[in-house]
Amino acid sequence: MTVWIYKIVRQHEWDEVQKTGIFTGSADDRRDGFIHLSTAGQLRTTFGKYFASEDNLLLVTLEAGPFGPALKWEPSRGGEDFPHLYGDLPSEFVHAVTPIHRGGDGRPSFPPEIP
């Protein structure tokens, strides 16, 4: 069974990935020592808590399997296990990159697999 995980990135962060082929994380990721990721069920809360006031955001979709032991599931918000990537994210591991648009009500529009 495929396990999908997600990363919200800023357009300027992804522009760097297009040049280098590697995402080394946001400033917050580098500060914490790992790349913060979310499951589909965690994504809306992550967006609301950390990105609600930002524009020019992208949703990066990843398959968990290829990361092997570099991907750890660790307790975070409310004790819930979140995926954390200890290492860089090579662009060849990216399944899809989708712009996050907002509806007329200002809420983000995510792909259908995001509840």
PEBELNOR-V888660 format. One record per residue. RES is the residue in one small letter. SS is DSSP state (H for helix, E for strand, - for the rest). PHI is phi in whole degrees, -180 to 180 (* if undefined). OMEGA is omega in whole degrees, 0 to 359 (none if undefined). Layout:
[[RES | SS | PHI | OMEGA] [RES | SS | PHI | OMEGA]]
This chain:
[[m | - | * | 180] [t | - | -80 | 175] [v | - | -107 | 180] [w | E | -97 | 176] [i | E | -130 | 191] [y | E | -139 | 175] [k | E | -135 | 172] [i | E | -90 | 180] [v | E | -127 | 175] [r | E | -84 | 182] [q | H | -54 | 182] [h | H | -65 | 176] [e | H | -67 | 181] [w | H | -72 | 176] [d | H | -59 | 177] [e | H | -66 | 179] [v | H | -62 | 179] [q | H | -62 | 180] [k | H | -83 | 189] [t | H | -103 | 183] [g | - | 82 | 183] [i | E | -136 | 171] [f | E | -101 | 181] [t | - | -95 | 178] [g | - | 107 | 174] [s | - | -77 | 177] [a | H | -59 | 179] [d | H | -65 | 178] [d | H | -61 | 181] [r | H | -63 | 177] [r | H | -61 | 185] [d | H | -85 | 177] [g | - | 88 | 177] [f | - | -160 | 178] [i | E | -90 | 179] [h | E | -74 | 177] [l | - | -127 | 179] [s | E | -139 | 169] [t | - | -85 | 178] [a | H | -58 | 181] [g | H | -71 | 181] [q | H | -97 | 192] [l | H | -64 | 182] [r | H | -63 | 179] [t | H | -67 | 177] [t | H | -60 | 179] [f | H | -59 | 183] [g | H | -62 | 184] [k | H | -79 | 189] [y | H | -116 | 188] [f | H | -129 | 188] [a | - | -57 | 184] [s | - | -97 | 184] [e | - | -106 | 174] [d | - | -120 | 180] [n | - | 58 | 180] [l | E | -108 | 179] [l | E | -127 | 174] [l | E | -106 | 179] [v | E | -101 | 181] [t | E | -103 | 184] [l | E | -133 | 170] [e | E | -90 | 185] [a | - | -67 | 188] [g | H | -52 | 185] [p | H | -62 | 182] [f | H | -78 | 178] [g | H | 56 | 185] [p | H | -71 | 177] [a | H | -71 | 178] [l | E | -97 | 181] [k | E | -120 | 177] [w | E | -99 | 187] [e | E | -130 | 178] [p | E | -63 | 177] [s | - | -143 | 182] [r | H | -45 | 175] [g | H | 63 | 179] [g | H | 81 | 180] [e | - | -75 | 178] [d | E | -74 | 177] [f | E | -117 | 175] [p | E | -78 | 177] [h | E | -126 | 180] [l | E | -100 | 178] [y | - | -95 | 182] [g | - | 145 | 180] [d | - | -81 | 179] [l | E | -110 | 178] [p | E | -71 | 183] [s | H | -63 | 179] [e | H | -71 | 176] [f | H | -87 | 184] [v | E | -82 | 178] [h | E | -84 | 181] [a | E | -158 | 173] [v | E | -129 | 186] [t | E | -126 | 175] [p | E | -62 | 175] [i | - | -97 | 178] [h | E | -94 | 176] [r | E | -114 | 175] [g | - | -77 | 179] [g | - | -60 | 179] [d | - | -88 | 179] [g | - | 88 | 181] [r | - | -78 | 181] [p | E | -70 | 176] [s | E | -108 | 180] [f | - | -107 | 175] [p | - | -59 | 185] [p | - | -60 | 181] [e | - | -75 | 179] [i | - | -94 | 183] [p | - | -68 | none]]
